[in-house]
Amino acid sequence: APESLMQALEDLDYLAALDNNGNLSEFGIIMSEFPLDPQLSKSLLASCEFECVDELLTIAAMVTAPSCFLPAPPGTEEIARSRWHRFSHPAGDHFTLISIFNAFRAATASPTHPAFSNEKWCRDYFLSCSALSMAETIRAELVEIMKRIELPISEPAFGSEENLLSIKKALLSGYFMHIARDVDGSGNYLMLTHKQVAQLHPFSSYSSTRRMPEWVLFHEFSISEGNSIRVVSEISPQLFAELVPQYYFSNLPPSESKDILQEVINHLAPVSATKEEQK
């Protein structure tokens, strides 16, 4: 549809993947080397700047592979939630996916009957062994692409406060168009771009903790799964204001959320000006 094509071009423009003539920019050409959604490619490239490449490679692989969560058989839902809770990360679902992937890798490193232990380990935690194995394959392919185009791969640092903040910055660099706000404190998330209301997907780590963050970054929106947002992590309005392209922000439809963010941007403006002067 023409509308979809125009929206796609606009999104690529917001991601700095196009030049003034509508051709791929130098940055866009590098983004196109990755067999990923443009937002994910942008986040992966941004991770080079924020030195969290190892973690973004894992996130990219996990969200590209099928969901690693298996639907729990009837009567075992609570058990499944308690098993998944072991991997839950307070910073959000993207970080929970890293925890799951790292735990799966540790299980595969078991010296005794690795194939058997992998399958059993996944069954015990209601996780898909095939999805996690595919994530491993995708990650390895992404590493090869990074090496081929000579991009730096930072050392793993998952867990430190500095690393968590860097991951959020890298994700926001690509997913600033996927932001939603809980408008009434009960988990009704209004998306900034389309003004649609959505709920957290049942597999979200926030569902088990019953904690609803106010501002979130999400990987995708699904109408077929009950208007839900999948793979969600908490962000701060300050971080969003720091990384959002002004051109995109000015084109957002008017809303209470936009007004709140505008106040944050206005508050940050003097600080930004001072930093520019220092540069």
Disulfide bonds with the S-S distance in Angstrom:
none
